[in-house]
């Protein structure tokens, strides 16, 4: 099956991978070189494209929509496409990097990952609702953390063949059909009246409506997947994304976070604190704020009175 879906790698064949010792060591930031994590990003890009082809196979065929109860006792939609893509990615990563931990949406979670410095966070299909509705806004997301810090990330939209990828200290890049990779850089907009808000396609909650009115946002782009919306900020198609509820999970934000930060943006919780990865709880209980970076502190400050109005306090 892997050979059937594999697309030729966009990476130069002569780039040597780093040694196994370096791959497993999680080098300190100051000792990182350009070659760090090259094998990891190559594998992640390849698997994202393979998984994306699996999703498309199901997308263009009749499929059943099932419902599952997740680890937080929430009811969610799931399809055979989610599971098949998940099994492919998890199996290959376990083979390529057997010493690493794995946290994947469609796999049983275990405490084993909590003992690992390096953990892969996988959402085989971010935006299952959009997949079911066939609006195209779904993505494969693969991220790698090293000691709680995202270091590798891939977000791939198979229907549009748009891929975002990033490695710590090596920039954020966009690949599209029949074009060379382009480095992404966030915008410099700070005026809410000029900023573009990336918001959900689904119904907006009254609290989110209150936030939009309070900030005075005039421009919006409505999309599905969390990774897609965050990626739009990295490529200057948007400037801000807010998720007020605690419903996003670690695999929703890990890959997209490194894509955004390497483009110059920031991602925190609603209170301006960094997200925690490889935590026993898989949800981002304090919400998510993603911005172009330059507007981040202003957004967090202006959110404070609204959060008090909502009775929202930070949960540790």
N, C-alpha and C positions, 0 to 999 in steps of 0.2 A: 504493500500500500504506500509506503514512504516513497519508493521510486516512482510510483505512478503520479504523485502530486508534486514532486520536487521540481522547483524552478531553478535555473542556473543562478549561482550566487553572483551578486553585484560586486563582490569584493575582489580585489586583485589577487591572483593566485600566488604571487610571490611574497605575500605578507606572512611571516612566520608567527606561529602562536607562541605564547609565553610558556615557560616551564610549568609543570604540574605543581611544583613547590610554590611558585609565585601565585598561581591561580588559587591555591587553597589558603594562602597566607593573609590576604586582606591587607595589602601594604598601606602604610600610613600615607596621608595625602602628600606630604612633602617628598616622598620617595617615588611617587608614581611617575611613570614614563608613558610615552605615547603608545607603547605596545601593551600596556596593561589592559586586561579584559578583552583583548581582540578575539580570542577563541570564543569567549562567552557571547559577545555581540554577534559574531558570525553564526553561531549555533542558534541564538535567539531569533535572528532575522530569518534564517532558513526555516525554522519550525513555525514561525508566525505565518510565513507564506504557505507552507504545507497545510497548516491548520485552516488557513483562509480558504484554500482550495476545497478542503473538506466541507466547510460551511457553505460554499457556493454550490457544491454538488447537491446538498439538501435544499438550499434556498430555491433552486430552480426545479425542484421536484415536490410532489405532495408530501407533507409531513404531519405527524401528530404532535399536538401540544399537550404536555403533561404538567402536573403540578407536584411540587416537592415541598417539604418542610425543611428549611435550612437549620444550621446550627443555632440560630437565634430564635428558632420556633416561628419563623416568618414563612408565609406561603409565597412561593415563587413559581414562575413558569420555567419549564425546561424542555428541551427537545433532544432527539437522538444526535443532532448536530453538535450540541454542547458537549455531550458525553464522548462522542467519537473524537472530537478535536482535543478535549481534555486528556483522554487516554493517550493520544499520540504524543502530545507535548510532554506530559509527565513521564511517560515511558522513555522517551529519548533523552530527556534531561537526567533522569536517574542513571541511564547508561553512560552518558557523556561525563557527568559530574557526580559520581556515586557518593562522595563524602558530603555533598550539600544537602540541606533540608529543602522541603517542598511544601508549599501551602497553595492548593489549587481549589477553585470553587466546586468542581464536581468530583473531588476526591475526599475521602474521609480524613479529617484532621487528627493528628496525633501529637503527643507532647515531645516526640523526638526532635522536631524542628526547633524547639526552645533551647536545645543544647548546642545548636549550630551557630557559628559565626556568619556563615553564608547560607542564605535561604532564597529560593526562587518563589515568586508570587505570581500566580497564573490565573487569568480570567480567559478561558477559551473562547468565550463570546460575551463581551460587554455590550449589552443592549439586546438581550433576547426578545424583549417586547417589540423592539423595532424590527428584528428579524421576522417575528411572527406577523407583524403588520406589513412587512415587505417594503419598508421605506428606505432601506439601504444603510441606516445609521447603526451599524454594529461593527465591532472591532475585536481582533485578537490582541490580548495584552499580556506581555511577559516582562517581568521585572526581576532584578537581582539586588538583594540588599547585602551589605557587608557590615556587621556589627551595627545594625539598625539604620544604616545609611544607604539609600538607593544609589547604585553605581552603574547599573545597566538597565535600559528600558527600550521596549519596542511596542508600538501601537500600530496595528495594521488593519486598514479598512479594505476587505477583499473586493467588495462590489465596485468600489472606485479605484482600486489598486493604488491606494495612497498609503505610504508607510513612513512613520516617524521613528527615528532611532536616536539613541544618545548613550554616551559613555562618560562617566565622571571626568571632568576637565578636558574633554575632547569635543565639545560642542554638540549641538542638536541638529539633526539632518532630516530632510524630507526627500523621499524617493517617489516618483510617479512614473506612469507608463511612458516608455520610450524617452526618458529624460535623465540626465545625470543628476546625482544627488546635490541638493542645494542646502546650504547652511541657513538655519532659521535664527532670527533675532526678534525679540518682542518689540512692541511699539513703545512710545514715550508719552502716550496720552495720560493725563491726570484729571482732566475736567470730566465729571460724570456726564455732562450734557454732550460730550464728544465721544466718550468711550462706548464701545460696543459690548453689550452684555450677552454672553453665551448662556442661553437658558434652555430648559427642558421643553421637548415637544408636547409633553403631557400637560394636564390641567395644573394651573398655578395655584398654590395654596394662598389663603388670605394673608399669611405672614410674609410670604415672598412678594405678594402684591404691595404690601406695606413698605417693604424694603425698596422696591423699584420706585415707588412714589416718593419716598423720603430722599433717596439719592438724586432723583431727577433724571434717571436714564431715559434717553430718547431713542436709542438704537439697540436693536436686539437681533440675534440670530438664533433661531430655535433648532436644536439638534438633539439627537438621542443619547448616544454613548457618552459616559463621563470622559473617557479617553479622547474621544473626538472633540468634545468641547474644550478640553484643556489643550489639545493640540492646536486648535484654532487660535488660541492665545499665543502659542509659540511661533506661529506663522503670520501674526499680525492681522488675522481675520476677525479677532475679538480681543478684548482687553481684560475681561473679568468673567469669572464664573463663581457662583455661590451655591452651596448645597446646605440648606439650613437643618435638614433632618439628620439623624444618626444612621441613616440606612446604607451609606456607602461602606464598602469593606476594604481591607488592606489591599486586595488584589485589584480593586477599582482604581487606586491612586498611585501605587508603587511605580509601575512603568511610566505612566503619564507624568509623575512628579519629576523624574530625572530628565525627561524630554523638555519639560517646561523650564526647570532651573538652568539647564545647560543653554537654553535660549535667552537667559537673563531674567526669567520670571521668578515668582515665589509661590509656594503652596504651603498653607498652614491650616490650623483649625480656625473656627470662628473667633477665637480669642487671641489669635496671633502666635500660637505656639506650634512647634513642629509636630507633624504626625509621627506616631510611634508604630514601628513595624516589628514583626515577629513577636507581637504581644499575645498573651493567652487569649484575649478577646479579639475577634477578627474585625469588629466594626469600628468605624471612625465616629465615636460617640459624640464628639464635639463639633461635628459638621466639617465643612471644607470651604476654604477660600483660596481661589487661584487667581493671580493677577499678573500683569506685566512687570511687576517688581517695583517700579517707581511709584505706583499708586497704592501699593499694598498697605503701608502704614496709615494712610489717609482712610482707606476703606475700613481697616480694623477699628480705627478711632471712631468713625461715623457709625459703625455697627454697635458700639457699646450701649448707647441709650436705647436702641431698638431691642437688643438682647435683654436689657433690664425690663423693658416694656413687655416682652414676651415671657418674662420670668425664667429666662434661660440662664443657667449657671454652669460653669465648667465642671465636668466630671473627670476625676482622676482614676 
